Amino acid sequence: MSEKDLQTEHQQYIQDLGGWKRTVNCGELRAGNIGEEVCLMGWAQYRRDHGGLIFVDLRDRDGLTQVVFSPEIAPKAHESAHILRSEYVLAVRGKVRARPEGMINPELPTGAIEVVAQEWKLLNTSKTPPFAIEDRTDAGENLRLAWRYLDLRRPYMQKAIRLRHRLAHSVRQYLDEHGFIEIETPILTRSTPEGARDFLVPSRLNAGEFYALPQSPQLFKQLLMVAGFDRYFQIARCFRDEDLRADRQPEFTQIDIEMSFVDENGVMDMAEGLVRHVFRKVMDRVLPGPFPRMTYAEAMARYGVDKPDTRFGLELHDVTAIVSNSEFKLFRDAAIVKALVVPNGAELSRKEIDEFTEFVKIYGAAGLAWIKIRPEEWQSPIAKFLSPQEREDLGRTLELKTGDIVFFQAGAPAMVNAALGNLRPHLARFLGLVPENEYNFLWVTDFPLFEYSEEEKRYQACHHPFTSPAVGHVEKMQTDPGATLARAYDLVLNGNEVGGGSIRIHNADVQREMFASLGMDAAQAEEQFGFLLKALEQGAPPHGGIAFGLDRFAMLLAGAGSIRDVIAFPKTQKASCLLTNAPAGVDPAQLRELGLRLRETRPQSAS
């Protein structure tokens, strides 16, 4: 009989609840419940027919319970149970009993008991799912995203989404207890340059004009400080039309926080308290503290990145002064030379070293120099170019030991830091140096206020144009923007930025200077940010805040490899939804209403 015919036949057995009420969830029963009469409801995970007895693993969001259909105890229930298939929805009434000796499953929380069915109802049938509804599945991500509502039934996904819920709940609890007010800000707003590309929404009522979806609630939360609310928070939806990767989505959620009458320490202490609370409530874990702090300059010098993973060593060392007169031309001509020592790494094969060389090319490096410290010699294609003095100085500075390998990168500082800074965690994972179940937090402070864009040949704001310059650095914004520091801070967890914020500019004149430093004339500033400048002239208090990436935070707590695992209905890396086939074309009549006409017809998005 075909699946279609089988399902049609089984439709006749479907019943409604008829007053039945679930008394317990499928993952809750234990040995202490033996003898109780219960009513379970859920999905049939597996059915096993052992001749006389039929076993069904019944699943809901809390777990599995083994249900036994016995011809001796309930002949009618047993006879009809032959129709059950995977993912059929059913309700079962029965009695909890101990599993027979030798049948206990210690890996299952309910593994000591089973429920003997006395009667049951078929609530709905199901077609055969396109992949097994279990954690171990060989289904590709695209298939799982296309059938996301089935993927979400898997225990792993249920656990991840529920962890996200507990995270959000604990955040609200902490902030409410500390005097913060939850306030929603607009989703439809105006387009303002904040760093990323806006999603634009055409207005039907105002022909030819557009709303923008917010990249963050930044300006509105500052206006709320001007309004006197003093402590604001929001678990906010944000939108950025930018290229995607594993930890980035076009729509994402952030824990948005703003405070009045505070300095950097006030915001950071509050945020640290929030993180500790989250770990106690969600992870049942007490974090050591206080969290260490490191300046941006120190992070770049020691780790090559501004979000270092401090769970392992492998720090970078500037050896420019040692090799600046080297016979090795690459070292001699480089603006900077850095070294990364891997203890006991000399046994790495040439093939593995070549793979690391290919890895650093992603970050603009032309290659990767290396030296193996052997008992009798330094083994390397570049060893012959190093003088005895250079070898002695390198050995002393890098504390080299027999069996070590040293990787070198030389060139422009940005490339050198990016190449070795990203090679460092790559090597640590490859060599098994990253400890499991360890959470290392780090505050990175004193960021540059500006960064120079080679593409646009001008300075841009490192964070956003509302970040306050460091005390005493206001005049540098015009005279020496590259040396101007910001009152900004990031919170890093295991090499991932989970939160970032700053003390804001609360003086209108300073804000105008900031806009001018970014190449914006007075008319442009007034056109785009006049409402903010006006507000800053109305008694704006000193204020600052921080935003945590909720998706990324949940991903790290869940031990997931992608934020898509902690978002119920995520987009792919091409910003498409394989479940709904969004984005999609719209009816031409809708475009006419909006006064829009497409220049060319775009192909349908691939499903």
Buried (B, 14 or more C-beta within 10 A) or exposed (E): EEEEEBBEEBEEBEEEEEEBEBEBBBBBBEEEBBEBEBBBBBBBBBBEEEEEBBBBBBBBBBBBBBBBBBBEBBEEBBEBBEBBBBBBBBBBBBBBBEBEEEEBEEEBBBBBBBBBBBBBBBBEBBEEBEBBBEEEBEBEBEBBBBBBEBBBBBBBBBEBBEBBEBBBEBBBEBBEEBEBEEBEBEBEBBBBBBBEBBBEBBBEEEEEEBBBBBBBBBBBBBBBBBBEBBBBBBBBBBBBBBEBEEBBBBBBBBBBBBBBEBEBEBBBEBBBEBBBBBBBBBBEEEBEEEBEBBBBBBBBBBBBBBBBBBBBEBBBBBBBEBBBEBEBEBBBEBEBBBBBBBBEBBEBEEEEBEEBBEBBEEBEBEBBBBBBBBEEEBEBEBBEBBEEEBBEBBBEBBEBEEBBBBBBBBBEBBBBBBBBBBBBBEBBEBBEBBEEEEBBBBBBBBBBBBBEEEEEEEBBBBBBBBBBBBEEBBEBBEEEBEEBBBBBBBBBBBBBBBBBBBBBBBBBEBBBBBBBBBEBEEEBBBEBBEEBBEBBEEEBEBBBBBBBBBBBBBBBBBEBEBBBBBBEBBBBBEBBBBBEEEEEEEEEEEBEEBEEEEEEEEEEBEE
